[in-house]
Amino acid sequence: MKLALHWQILIALILAVLAGTLLGESATFLKVCGMVGTLFLNALKMLIVPLILAALMNGLIGGAEQGGLGRLGALTFGFYVGTGLIAILTGLFWANLLTPGVIDGQPAAPLLGLSGDAGAIVAQVQEKGAQDLWAVLVRMVPTNPVAAAANGDMLGLVTFGLLFGWALSQLPGELRSTQAAFWKGVYEAMTRLTALVMHGAPIGVFAIVTGTVAKTGMSALQPLLLFMLAVVAGLLTHALIALPLVLKLVARVPPFALHRAMAPALLTAFSTSSSNATLPLTMDCIENKAKVPRRVSGFVLPIGANINTDGSALYECVAAIFIAQAYGLDLSFGAQFTVVALALVTAVGVAGIPSASLVAIAVILSAIGLPLEGVGLILAVDRVLDMCRTALNVLGDSAATVSVARLSGEDGVFDQPALKLRS
Ligand code: ASP
């Protein structure tokens, strides 16, 4: 029997802590670990550009094909942005409350084995912070999309992707269907490639964590535990307070009925870390248990699985703030705003596959001027948190579907009579 990936990674993590503690003195061993860890990170980074583009094209063309925009589209979009923003602000709240990147009043970068020169990085970020919000907006439109991709200017690439995807969705008949098939193929291929790279995750995690533990000892775990706590507290707040409130006040259904109805889908999301893989089950639960008509679920869910990712958006925000704290940065209002705005935009590009958020976090880090090595750090605990945030992604999609159905005047959702709507 093959051990599931998350168990493999958990075991790799434990072994890495042991190996780092016991063999930390061996320079050759650490050199090999350093090389393998870098190889794995390189492989992940290699996926970034095509994955972002293919995910965006699929979301946009698919969205347009499933009925275009209109009342349903506007409601869906509004709901996704609204709940996404609530999720991100919840993450911001917990990250600022628990400050996982600060240990005993000191930035945790040295404890975590982050090698970047903190002083230089602070200067770099302040330089970026000096560019006001207007400059951030200006940077959103790249002069050359190919250069944006090559230089790792992901914000520019995402903007171009959104515009290009919209334009593709407007093409007539055969032109559009050819493009749709093409991007679907690219997306499928990237999904496979990501899965392939994830096979190496236990080894990659082992190599990276061994190096960290050898360099820094177990003290590296303390800030990571607090980071995990901040993420889980945020996810629970959103799942058990924010979404139930929205369901009660906006959709006017019993606030926890959805959690019960969606249990099988939530568990599948938790075990697979993929909201895309869970989609058939999500559809089944929402249609058969929550009794949302297919007209609505068929439109809202497939789009949601690709663009509505409350859990991922929250995670991205906590991760970026955590890494900034670890480098001793007191993020200005402008920088925090950038993090929130980017989490909202990049969450659209986060594919419903395992570890897709890491790409978005890399985007945010580079936008606020932090080194990408922070992603390597988070990787050690990413899988467990991926399981949790994916479950919230699916719950968020389901809450959106129920709310949109109710606000569209559908009858019988959770056996409730239709809401009386003013037209
Ligand atoms: N694994 C998540 C999902 O499938 C995406 C992510 O946050 O990495 O929804």
Boltz pocket constraint, residues with backbone or C-beta under 6 A from the ligand:
constraints:
  - pocket:
      binder: B
      contacts: [[A, 273], [A, 274], [A, 275], [A, 276], [A, 305], [A, 309], [A, 311], [A, 312], [A, 350], [A, 351], [A, 352], [A, 353], [A, 354], [A, 355], [A, 356], [A, 357], [A, 358], [A, 386], [A, 389], [A, 390], [A, 393]]
      max_distance: 6.0
